[in-house]
Amino acid sequence: MQTTIPNPPDHIVMVATPYCGDTRLARRVLDELGIAYEFIDMRQDQDAARMVEGITGGFRSSPTILFPDGNVLVEPSERTLRTQMERLQTAGYRL
């Protein structure tokens, strides 16, 4: 799922649970690309969990990744995540 949000963060924020397979995939991709991101464990941060629920229609989907261009990816595939990173770099975002 891809959506947008108003008032995006100025950096990449991943809200997730660390044991999730989709989360491990997303972290691996970002780490391989050398891209910094903030990781928030939604089990420990209830405000972040509620934010994810608001974005996903009530689900605690892991990972939910917020980008500085306002895009949000929910449980993205590797290809979708890599495409989003290319878009950000092409648009001039410092990653």
N, C-alpha and C positions, 0 to 999 in steps of 0.2 A: 504494500500500500504506500502511495506517495501522496502527500498533502502539503499544504503550506500553513504557516502561522504568522500572525502579526507580531511585531516586536521580537524578532529572532535574537538568539544570543550572538555575541561577537566572536564566538569560537564554536567548534564542534562539541556537542554534548551527547553522550550515549547514556540513556537511562535503560537499565537492564538488570537481569539477574546473572551472576557470573557463571553459573553452571549450565546455562542454556546453550545448546549447540549452535543456534543462529547467532548468539552473542559471541561465542568463541570464533566463529567464522568472520564476523564483522571486525572483531578486534585484530584477528590475524591479518586481514586485508589492510586495515589502517596502519598497523605496525609495519607490514612489508613495504608500504608506500612511504613510511617515515612521516606520517601525518599525526600531529598532536591532537588529542581529544581529552575531554573530561569524562570520566566514567562515574556514574552515580548508580549505586545499588538500590533499586527501588524497594528492596526488602528493608533497608535501613532508613530510607528517606520517604516518608509517607506523602509529603508535598509533591515530590517527583512522581510517585506512584499515581496520585490523583491527577497530575498533569497528563500523564500517559493515558489514563482512563478517559480524560476529556478529549484527547486527540483521537483515540481509537473507538470511541463510542461505548466505553465502559469496560474495555479489556485491559489487562496488564501485559500487553504484548512486548516481548523482549527479543531483540533490542528495539527501542524507539530512538532514532538518531535525529537530532536537531542540527541544522546547518545555518551559518550566518546569512545565507541568501534567502532564508525563510522556508526553504524546503524541509520536509520531514519524511524520513523513510522508516517504515515499520516492517520489521523482519525482512530486510532486503536480501535479494540474492547477491552473490558475489559480483555478477555482471552489473546489476543495477547500482550497487555501491561504487564500483570502479567508474561507471559512467558519471555518477554524481560528482565524484572527485575530479574527474576530467573537466566537467562543466565549471566547477568552482575555480580550478586553476586557469582555465581559458578566460573566465570572467575577471581574473586578476585578484582573487582572494588569496591572502597569504595563508598557507597551510603549514 
